[in-house]
Amino acid sequence: MKEYQKAKKTTDVSVGDSVRIIRELQELSQNQLAVLTGIPQSTLSAIENNRVRLGVERAKVLAKALHCHPAVLVFPGWELDDSKAA
């Protein structure tokens, strides 16, 4: 498995923070994102406030609507550790 690099945590961004940040960068309201995803606005609010877990299926739906990879939402603040590259 030499082709893989371990990731390291670089910031303290929660899953909810990542959803909110990406949503706001795309200038979408929670209501607009709810329409795009079929996820109720109240659930989106709970996700963004870390009261409800995102989950794999919701991550896929949100990532598609937000035009990003699900890992961006599920693993915020992580990046490759280049210092240990072989």
Secondary structure, 3 states (H helix, E strand, C coil): CCCCCCEEECCCCCHHHHHHHHHHHCCCCHHHHHHHHCCCHHHHHHHHCCCCCCCHHHHHHHHHHHCCCHHHHHCCCEEECHHHCC
